[in-house]
Structures are given as structure tokens and as C-alpha cells.
Amino acid sequence: MTVLAVTGLQREAAILRGPGVKVLVSGGRTDALEAMLAAEPAAEAVVSIGLAGALVPGLSPGDWVVATAVASEAGRHATDPTWTEELRRRLAPRGYGTILGSDRMLVTGADKQAAHRRWDAVAVDMESHIAARAAARMAAPFAVVRVISDGAEQDLPPAVLVGMKPDGGMALAAVLGDLARNPRQLPALMRAGRDAGRAFRALADGRRLLGPRIGLADLLELPLDVG
């Protein structure tokens, strides 16, 4: 059996793939991710991993966040405490606590601050709540570990919303078209690109620290104490 790693973008998936890890990419479509996970009958474990937006000040692009729980409109799901502690030990994350799973991207600072007030979450992504439900269905250990790509007070430019293909790739033509219609967003778009680059580098570095199966192997291979 394999570890299912759930993420949003093909660039994240390229970093995460490896022996014993199967990556599912949402491309920002929660319905598609639901269908992909429904087609997976079982998994050794499920992890939501990739980029996320900060909901609290003090978290910057490139900072790691490890979740103790996922909150969403559908309810609250705790993460596996042993696996979560192992992720925390290896990564020394700047953020630790609840992550919000959202069906839509939060692109303004006002939206992020409102989400924090409502959910008391430190970060937000679009996959963790769906991965949590799949893990519960499979009775599999579940964890969430994310890298911040945009700050809590940062407004993302409109081009970001059109920049993702359904398969998780980058829709460059759509981004350039939106930029041509609204060139004043160029500085914000350049900043978002720099911040995302910092986050992707942190994801690659953390992936190496987490080992072949994202911190899980050591937990499942503990020697049996037979006295």
C-alpha cells in the first residue's frame, strides 16, 4: 500500500512524488478531488501537503505549518497525533494548529482575517478538508503539512484566480490575458510569483527532510516489543 499525498498543483506534485507515495492533484477543483479520492479504495495513510495561505500575522512565504486539525463547513477532523508530532519534529514549523479547508481561494487580506476570526485557523488551503474525509472513510492515519505562499494581510492579484488549469498546471495565456486587461496588477503579480517561488523551494527542502514516505516510515516500522 502507498501513502496518498493530496495537493493542488502539478509543480507541487513533481516535488512530492517518490517511491511509496502516490500524488493526487486537485487543480483547484474540489469536485474533481472528491472523485479522485472516491476512486481510491484504500491507502496506508493520507497526507495533505503543498502550499497554503496564512491566516495569522507572522507567517511568511516559505514558513512551514503543521496541522493538529482541519476545520471546514463539513466539520472538524483531527490529525494523527503521532505522525503530526513527527512532522513537527523534523520541520520545526513556524505555524502549528488548525488549518482551514476551503472550497474557494481566499485572495484578499480581509477574507483571510475574517476566516481566522471564524475558524481560529492559522492557514488555509483547498484540499485538506477533502483529504480528511477520505482518510476517515479509509480508516487511515491522516496528516496535514503545508508551506505558506502568501501572507495573512496580502491581497493576491486577480490574475492568480485564472492562472490554474484544471489539471493543476499553469494557464499562462489566461494570466497574460488578464494582465493585459489590468496591467496595474503587475507589481502584485510579480510579488506573488516571488513568494510562490520561495514556497516551492521550502517545499522541496522539506520534502527531503521528511524522507521517502513523508515522515511516516519510521512510525510504521517501529520494532515490536515482545518483552
N, C-alpha and C positions, 0 to 999 in steps of 0.2 A: 504494500500500500504506500501511498505517497502523501506528502504534505501539500495541501491546496493553498496556494498563495493568491489572494484576491487583490487586484489593483485596478487603476483606471486607465493607464496609458501604455502604449507599446514600448515607449522608451523605458518606463519602469520595468516592464516585463523582461526586456533584454538584460537588465541588470540582475533580476531576481531568478531567472531560470537556472537550473542546475540539476544534477542527479538527485533523484528523490523528491524533487519539487515540481509540481505542475502549476502553471500560472494561468489564471483566468482574467481577462481584460474586459472591463465594462465599457470603455469608450464614453463614459458619462451617461450611459443608458441603464437605468436601474431595472427596467423591464427585461432587457437582454441579459443582464447579470442574473436576475432571478431564474430565467430559463436555463442558462448555462449551469447554474448550481443545482437546479432540479434534475438535470440530466446526469449529475454525479451521484451514484448510488451510495458511495461511502468514501471516507478518507481517514487517514491515520490522525490527521489534525488539520485545522483550518486557521490561517493567519491572514488578517487584513494588513497590507503593508504597501507603502508608497508615500506619495505627497499628501499634505493636508494644509488647511488654512488655520492660522492661530486665532483663538477667540479671547485670549488674555494678553495684556501688555507684557513685555519682557521676553516673549518668544520671537526669535528672529529666523529668517530663512537659513536653513542648514541645521537648525536645532532638532534633536530627536524628541519624540513624545511616545511614552508607553502608557497604554490604557489599562485601568482597572475595571472599566465597564464601558458599554456602549449604550447611549440613550437615543431614542427616536420616538416618533409618533406611535410606533407599534409596541413600545415598551422598553424595558431596560434589561440588558444582558451582561452578566459579569464575565470577565475573562478568567482563564485558568490561572489560579494564584501561583502555582509552582513555575509554570512556563513564563508568566509575567515577571516574576522575580528574576528569573534567569536572563530575560531580555534587559531588565533594568540593570543587572549586574554588569552585563557585557557592554552596554551602550552609555551608561551614566547619563540618562536623558535629562534635558532641561525642563521638560514637562511630564507630569505624572498625574493621572486622574481619569475623569470621564471624557470620552470622545463622543461627539455628536455625529450620528449618521443622518445625512440629509438627502432628500430626493432631488434637490436643486443646488446649484453652486451659489455660495454666498459671496457676492462680489463687492459689496460696499462695507466700509467700516461700521456704518450704522447697523447693517444687518448682522454683522458678526457680534457686535456689542449686545444687541438685543437677544441673539441666540445664547450668548453667555449668561445673561440675566435669567433667561427662562430655564436653561438646562444645567447651569453651573458646570459647563464643559470647558476644557482647555483648548480643544481643537475640533475641526470639523472635516469630514470627507464624505464621499458619496457611495462608499462601498461597505463600510464596517457593519452597518445595521443589517444589510442583506447577508453578509458573510456570517454574522452572529446567528441569524435564524437557520441558515443551512447547517452550521455546526451543531446547533441544538437538535435539529432533525436527525443528524447522523450520530448523535451522542459522541461527538469528537471533541477533544481539547480545542480551545479557541483562544486566540491572542490578537492584539492589535498593536502595531508599532509603526509610527509614521514620522516623516520628516516635514518640518514646516517649510512652505514655499511662499507664503505671504503673511504679513503681519496683521494683527487684530485691527489696527486703525487704518490699514491700507485699502484704498479703493482700486479695484482692478479695472483696466480699460475695457470698453465694450467688445473690442476685437477678441478678447480672451474667450468670450462666450461662443463665438463662431469658429474658434480655432481647433476644435476637436472633431475628428472623424468618428463615425460610429464604431470603427474597429480600434479606436484608441490612437490612431495616427494623427499627424498634424495636417490640418486643412490650410495649407499655405495660401492658396489662391483666395480663399474666403477671408483670411486675415488681411491680405493685401488689399482686397476689395473694400473691406470695412475701413481700413486705414485711409484709403483714397477718399472715401466719403467723409471721414472725420480725421483729418491729419493732426488735429490738436492733441489727439491721444497718443502721439508718437512717444513723447517722453515717458509717459506711464507704461506704455508697452515695452519700451527698452528696459525700464526698471524691472518690470515683471519677468522679462527674459533673463536678466542678470540674476534675479532672485531664484528663478527656477533652475538656472544652471548651478547655483550654489547648492540648492536642494538635491539635485541629481548627483552631484559629486559626493555629498554626505551620504546619500542612499547607497552609492557604490562602496564607499568606505565602510559603512555599517554592515553591508551585506557580507563583506569579508570577515568582519569581526564576529558575526553571528554564526558563521560556519556553514557547512553544506546544507543543513536542513533547518536553517533559521532558528538556531538555539534549541531545537527540540531533541536532537540525537542523544545528548548526554542524559536527558531526563528519562528517556525510554530504555537506555542501556545500562541503568544502574545495576550492579551485581545483586543477586538475590541473597539476602541474609538468611542462611539456614541454621544459624546458631552453632 
